[in-house]
Amino acid sequence: MNVLVTGGAGYIGSVTTELLLDEGYETVVFDNLERGHREAVDPRARFIAGDLRNPADIAKAMQAVKPDAVIHFAAYALVGESMEHPELYFGNNVRGGVNLAEAMLKTGVRRIVFSSTCATYGQPERLPITEDMPQRPTNPYGESKLMFEKILVWYQRLKEFQPVFLRYFNACGASSKYGEDHDPETHLIPNVLKVALGQGEQVPVFGEDYDTPDGTCIRDYIHIEDLARAHLLALKNPFCGALNLGTGEGCSVLQAIGAARRITGHPIPVKFLPCRPGDPARLVADARNARKVLGWTPDRSRVDDIVQTAWDWHRAHPDGYGKKS
């Protein structure tokens, strides 16, 4: 199978591309490198520079590659930024997505695995979160992802598209080659490890009086390689529709920091700050459908495994893709 990976120079895209190549897929990465890294593209993959917001770029790439399927990662993904600049998120995540869908139509490609998010649910009514729960995003990022899900549903009804929406929770960890390098970095684990590397004095923790066992937020952390494997399984499976990806258990902020202390041997001081408005105490996925439909299990998503792989990568790349130790 020949697969086009949009956003393949990003965090999840780079690891998925690596796995695709390991499994024998012909793989082409399409990325504008605005927030991705050329160094994160596996050298075995063909790379095409282009921007989904330019219809000619993606049309030309689709004609040149003529893939059997598309895995679509390319998107902006910062909640705070989306609240300040919603136009960026609707322009890139929605308009860019429509340009991709139209280019697929013109080249006869119908299968798309879409990197969606639990942010489409907004504040959940109950836990764990199931795929049939109401989708009420609380920020433009989640809304932009939901809008493209809805667009693909219409393309499924009217244009014979075969979409899969993988809604996942907190991606983390690293492969032996590729890891997490964002600017700005908003994710917990890389920021914790920056302190262990001497690149920060303390980790900010937002809230210490939530209704959880240790007072800090609980999130469903899932290893990047488990996420990548789910995308490959979705390519092989005829299922169309939405699937949650998570462990179903969750881990608190202090539990994740505790794992980092054990693994790095660093005390990693914390600074407690007020709760952020709108932060739920718990966000945990019900991923039974992904297990049933895809035969998928999150084998690498124990918090110690996640932190160990991330620590190995960050020690080897203390400045991200800009420099190796």
C-alpha positions as CSV (number, residue, x, y, z in Angstrom):
1,M,0.0,0.0,0.0
2,N,1.2,3.5,-0.9
3,V,0.3,6.0,1.9
4,L,0.5,9.8,2.0
5,V,1.1,11.2,5.5
6,T,0.2,14.8,5.9
7,G,2.0,16.4,8.8
8,G,4.5,13.6,8.8
9,A,7.3,15.9,10.1
10,G,5.4,16.5,13.3
11,Y,5.4,14.5,16.6
12,I,2.8,11.8,15.9
13,G,3.3,11.9,12.2
14,S,7.0,11.1,12.4
15,V,6.6,8.0,14.5
16,T,3.7,6.8,12.4
17,T,5.8,7.3,9.3
18,E,8.6,5.3,10.9
19,L,6.3,2.4,11.7
20,L,4.7,2.5,8.2
21,L,8.1,2.1,6.7
22,D,9.1,-0.7,9.1
23,E,6.0,-2.5,8.0
24,G,6.8,-2.2,4.3
25,Y,4.4,0.6,3.3
26,E,5.5,3.0,0.6
27,T,5.3,6.2,2.4
28,V,5.3,9.9,1.3
29,V,5.4,12.7,3.8
30,F,3.6,16.0,2.9
31,D,4.5,18.9,5.3
32,N,5.1,22.6,5.2
33,L,7.7,22.4,8.1
34,E,6.1,25.4,9.8
35,R,5.8,23.4,13.1
36,G,7.4,20.1,12.1
37,H,11.0,19.3,11.6
38,R,12.8,18.0,8.4
39,E,15.0,16.0,10.7
40,A,12.0,14.2,12.0
41,V,11.2,12.7,8.6
42,D,12.5,9.2,8.3
43,P,15.1,9.2,5.5
44,R,13.4,6.2,3.9
45,A,10.3,8.2,3.2
46,R,9.8,10.5,0.2
47,F,9.3,14.1,1.3
48,I,7.2,16.7,-0.5
49,A,7.2,20.3,0.9
50,G,3.8,21.9,0.6
51,D,1.0,23.6,2.5
52,L,-2.6,22.3,2.6
53,R,-3.9,25.9,2.6
54,N,-2.6,26.1,-0.9
55,P,-4.9,23.9,-3.1
56,A,-2.3,23.6,-5.8
57,D,0.3,22.2,-3.4
58,I,-1.7,19.3,-2.3
59,A,-3.3,18.7,-5.7
60,K,0.2,18.4,-7.2
61,A,1.4,16.1,-4.5
62,M,-1.7,13.8,-4.8
63,Q,-1.2,13.6,-8.6
64,A,2.4,12.8,-8.2
65,V,2.0,10.1,-5.5
66,K,-1.5,8.7,-6.3
67,P,-1.7,7.0,-2.9
68,D,-4.0,4.2,-1.9
69,A,-4.8,6.0,1.4
70,V,-4.1,9.2,3.4
71,I,-3.2,9.6,7.1
72,H,-4.0,13.1,8.0
73,F,-2.1,14.7,10.9
74,A,-1.4,18.2,9.6
75,A,-3.1,20.7,11.9
76,Y,-2.5,23.4,14.5
77,A,-3.1,21.9,18.0
78,L,-2.6,24.5,20.7
79,V,-5.8,25.1,22.7
80,G,-4.6,28.5,24.1
81,E,-3.5,29.8,20.7
82,S,-6.8,28.7,19.2
83,M,-8.7,30.9,21.8
84,E,-6.5,33.9,20.8
85,H,-6.4,33.3,17.0
86,P,-9.4,31.2,15.9
87,E,-8.9,32.3,12.3
88,L,-5.6,30.3,12.2
89,Y,-7.4,27.1,13.3
90,F,-10.3,27.4,11.0
91,G,-8.1,28.4,8.1
92,N,-5.5,25.6,8.6
93,N,-7.5,22.8,10.1
94,V,-10.7,23.2,8.2
95,R,-9.9,24.9,4.9
96,G,-6.7,22.9,4.6
97,G,-8.7,19.7,5.3
98,V,-11.2,20.6,2.5
99,N,-8.4,21.2,0.1
100,L,-7.0,17.7,1.0
101,A,-10.5,16.1,0.5
102,E,-10.9,17.7,-2.9
103,A,-7.4,16.6,-4.0
104,M,-8.3,13.1,-2.9
105,L,-11.5,13.2,-4.9
106,K,-9.7,14.3,-8.1
107,T,-7.2,11.4,-7.8
108,G,-9.7,8.7,-6.8
109,V,-8.5,8.3,-3.2
110,R,-11.2,7.5,-0.7
111,R,-9.6,6.1,2.4
112,I,-8.5,8.6,5.1
113,V,-7.4,8.0,8.6
114,F,-7.9,11.3,10.4
115,S,-6.0,12.4,13.5
116,S,-8.8,13.8,15.6
117,T,-9.0,14.5,19.3
118,C,-10.9,14.1,22.6
119,A,-11.2,17.9,22.5
120,T,-14.2,17.4,20.2
121,Y,-16.2,16.2,23.3
122,G,-15.6,19.3,25.4
123,Q,-16.6,18.9,29.1
124,P,-17.7,15.3,29.3
125,E,-21.0,14.4,30.9
126,R,-19.5,11.2,32.4
127,L,-16.4,9.1,32.5
128,P,-14.9,7.2,30.8
129,I,-15.7,9.0,27.5
130,T,-17.4,6.9,24.8
131,E,-17.7,7.7,21.1
132,D,-21.4,8.3,21.3
133,M,-21.2,11.1,23.9
134,P,-22.2,14.6,22.8
135,Q,-19.5,16.6,21.0
136,R,-19.5,20.1,22.4
137,P,-16.0,21.6,22.0
138,T,-15.0,24.4,24.3
139,N,-12.3,25.9,22.1
140,P,-11.7,26.6,18.4
141,Y,-9.1,23.8,18.2
142,G,-11.7,21.2,19.2
143,E,-14.3,22.8,17.0
144,S,-12.0,22.8,14.0
145,K,-11.4,19.1,14.4
146,L,-15.1,18.4,14.8
147,M,-15.9,20.5,11.8
148,F,-13.6,18.4,9.6
149,E,-15.0,15.2,11.0
150,K,-18.5,16.4,9.9
151,I,-17.2,17.4,6.5
152,L,-15.7,13.9,6.0
153,V,-19.1,12.3,7.1
154,W,-20.7,14.2,4.2
155,Y,-18.0,13.2,1.8
156,Q,-18.7,9.6,3.0
157,R,-22.4,10.0,2.2
158,L,-22.0,11.8,-1.1
159,K,-18.6,10.9,-2.5
160,E,-18.0,7.4,-1.2
161,F,-15.2,8.4,1.2
162,Q,-14.1,5.9,3.8
163,P,-13.1,8.0,6.8
164,V,-11.8,6.8,10.3
165,F,-11.6,9.4,13.1
166,L,-9.1,8.4,15.8
167,R,-9.9,10.6,18.8
168,Y,-7.0,10.3,21.2
169,F,-6.1,11.8,24.5
170,N,-2.6,12.7,25.7
171,A,0.1,11.6,23.3
172,C,3.5,11.1,24.9
173,G,6.7,9.1,25.0
174,A,9.1,8.6,22.1
175,S,10.4,6.0,19.7
176,S,14.2,5.3,19.6
177,K,14.5,7.8,16.8
178,Y,11.8,10.4,17.1
179,G,10.4,12.4,19.9
180,E,8.5,15.5,21.0
181,D,9.9,19.0,20.1
182,H,7.3,21.8,20.1
183,D,7.8,25.6,20.3
184,P,6.2,26.5,22.6
185,E,6.1,23.2,24.5
186,T,2.8,22.8,26.4
187,H,2.8,19.1,27.2
188,L,3.5,17.9,30.8
189,I,6.1,15.2,30.3
190,P,8.6,17.1,28.1
191,N,8.4,20.1,30.4
192,V,9.1,17.8,33.4
193,L,12.1,16.3,31.6
194,K,13.4,19.8,30.8
195,V,13.8,20.4,34.5
196,A,15.6,17.1,34.9
197,L,18.0,18.3,32.1
198,G,18.7,21.5,33.8
199,Q,16.7,23.6,31.3
200,G,14.2,24.8,33.9
201,E,14.0,25.2,37.7
202,Q,10.5,23.8,38.4
203,V,7.4,22.4,36.8
204,P,4.2,24.5,37.0
205,V,1.3,22.4,38.2
206,F,-2.1,24.0,37.6
207,G,-4.3,23.1,40.6
208,E,-3.8,20.9,43.7
209,D,-7.4,20.7,45.0
210,Y,-9.2,18.8,42.3
211,D,-11.5,15.9,43.4
212,T,-8.9,13.3,42.7
213,P,-6.8,11.1,45.0
214,D,-3.8,13.5,45.1
215,G,-5.6,16.8,44.1
216,T,-4.1,17.1,40.6
217,C,-5.7,16.5,37.2
218,I,-6.0,13.0,35.8
219,R,-5.4,12.4,32.1
220,D,-5.2,9.4,29.9
221,Y,-1.6,9.3,28.7
222,I,-0.9,7.1,25.7
223,H,2.4,6.1,24.2
224,I,3.2,7.5,20.8
225,E,4.0,4.1,19.4
226,D,0.7,2.7,20.5
227,L,-1.0,5.6,18.7
228,A,1.0,5.0,15.6
229,R,0.1,1.3,15.6
230,A,-3.6,2.2,15.8
231,H,-3.3,4.2,12.5
232,L,-1.8,1.2,10.7
233,L,-4.5,-1.0,12.0
234,A,-7.1,1.5,10.8
235,L,-5.6,1.4,7.3
236,K,-6.0,-2.3,7.1
237,N,-9.6,-2.4,8.5
238,P,-12.7,-1.5,6.5
239,F,-14.3,0.2,9.5
240,C,-15.6,3.8,9.0
241,G,-16.4,6.1,11.9
242,A,-14.9,7.2,15.2
243,L,-12.7,5.4,17.7
244,N,-11.3,6.6,20.9
245,L,-7.7,5.8,21.7
246,G,-6.6,5.6,25.4
247,T,-5.8,3.3,28.2
248,G,-9.1,3.8,30.1
249,E,-7.2,4.3,33.3
250,G,-5.5,7.7,33.5
251,C,-2.6,9.1,35.5
252,S,-2.5,12.2,37.7
253,V,0.0,15.0,37.1
254,L,1.8,14.2,40.3
255,Q,2.0,10.5,39.4
256,A,3.6,11.4,36.1
257,I,6.1,13.7,37.9
258,G,6.8,10.9,40.4
259,A,7.7,8.5,37.6
260,A,10.0,11.1,36.1
261,R,11.7,11.6,39.5
262,R,12.3,7.8,39.8
263,I,13.6,7.4,36.2
264,T,15.8,10.6,36.0
265,G,17.1,10.6,39.6
266,H,16.3,14.3,39.7
267,P,14.1,15.9,42.4
268,I,12.1,17.9,39.8
269,P,10.6,20.6,42.1
270,V,7.0,21.7,41.3
271,K,5.3,25.1,41.7
272,F,1.5,24.9,42.3
273,L,-0.5,27.5,40.4
274,P,-4.2,28.2,40.3
275,C,-6.4,25.9,38.3
276,R,-6.9,26.8,34.7
277,P,-10.5,27.8,33.8
278,G,-12.2,24.9,32.1
279,D,-9.7,22.2,33.0
280,P,-11.7,19.0,33.9
281,A,-10.5,17.1,36.9
282,R,-10.5,13.8,34.9
283,L,-10.4,13.0,31.2
284,V,-10.3,9.2,30.5
285,A,-11.2,7.3,27.4
286,D,-13.3,4.3,26.9
287,A,-11.3,2.6,24.1
288,R,-13.2,-0.7,24.1
289,N,-14.4,-0.1,20.5
290,A,-10.8,0.3,19.2
291,R,-9.8,-2.9,20.9
292,K,-12.9,-4.7,19.5
293,V,-12.8,-3.3,15.9
294,L,-9.1,-2.9,15.3
295,G,-7.7,-5.5,17.7
296,W,-5.7,-2.7,19.2
297,T,-4.1,-2.7,22.7
298,P,-2.0,0.1,24.2
299,D,1.0,-2.2,25.1
300,R,3.5,0.6,25.8
301,S,1.4,3.0,27.8
302,R,2.4,2.4,31.4
303,V,3.6,5.7,32.7
304,D,7.1,4.4,33.5
305,D,7.5,3.1,30.0
306,I,6.3,6.5,28.6
307,V,8.6,8.5,30.7
308,Q,11.6,6.2,30.1
309,T,11.3,6.4,26.3
310,A,10.8,10.2,26.5
311,W,13.8,10.6,28.8
312,D,16.0,8.5,26.6
313,W,15.1,10.7,23.6
314,H,15.4,14.0,25.3
315,R,18.8,13.1,26.8
316,A,20.0,12.3,23.3
317,H,18.4,15.5,21.9
318,P,18.6,18.0,24.7
319,D,17.7,20.8,22.3
320,G,15.2,18.8,20.3
321,Y,15.9,18.4,16.6
322,G,18.2,21.4,16.7
323,K,21.1,19.5,18.3
324,K,22.0,16.0,19.3
325,S,24.2,15.2,22.3
